[in-house]
């Protein structure tokens, strides 16, 4: 029988569920869970922890066949350790490191998106969730950017200028392209 394969986020969730079930059984006392159920939770927790430690995970891929890294896995590939959106804006996803901000109407203190054209990577920070999409081919990268364009729509103006006559001019920052 083939061993079931999990992505790293799935293993972390299973490990947390096993720990929570064991902890709940322990705290609720006699009658809430049998000794066999408690032992099963402990063994599951240890198995998932060992699988994570040994790197027994498969890559998560999206519909465009690009690899997706989430949260701590994304942070480790970005060379950081998480934080708020501005940690990425002013430290990890800066132009001197090859990153360009991908402007959307959603941009706020809790949301940001950046693109690294040379490495074919797209990073999104949304309400604490961090997602890094690594594209192995130019076609996959173009498909990822096209999907972002269709999802987020046209870019918002980077700034708006009014001349002396009150005429409004919207100035746009060009989005990164493949």
Secondary structure as UniProt FT lines:
FT   HELIX           8..28
FT   TURN            30..32
FT   HELIX           35..53
FT   TURN            54..55
FT   STRAND          60..61
FT   TURN            63..64
FT   STRAND          67..70
FT   HELIX           72..78
FT   HELIX           85..87
FT   HELIX           88..92
FT   HELIX           95..97
FT   STRAND          100..101
FT   TURN            105..106
FT   TURN            109..110
FT   STRAND          111..116
FT   TURN            117..120
FT   STRAND          121..126
FT   TURN            127..128
FT   STRAND          129..134
FT   HELIX           138..152
FT   STRAND          159..162
FT   TURN            164..165
FT   STRAND          168..171
//
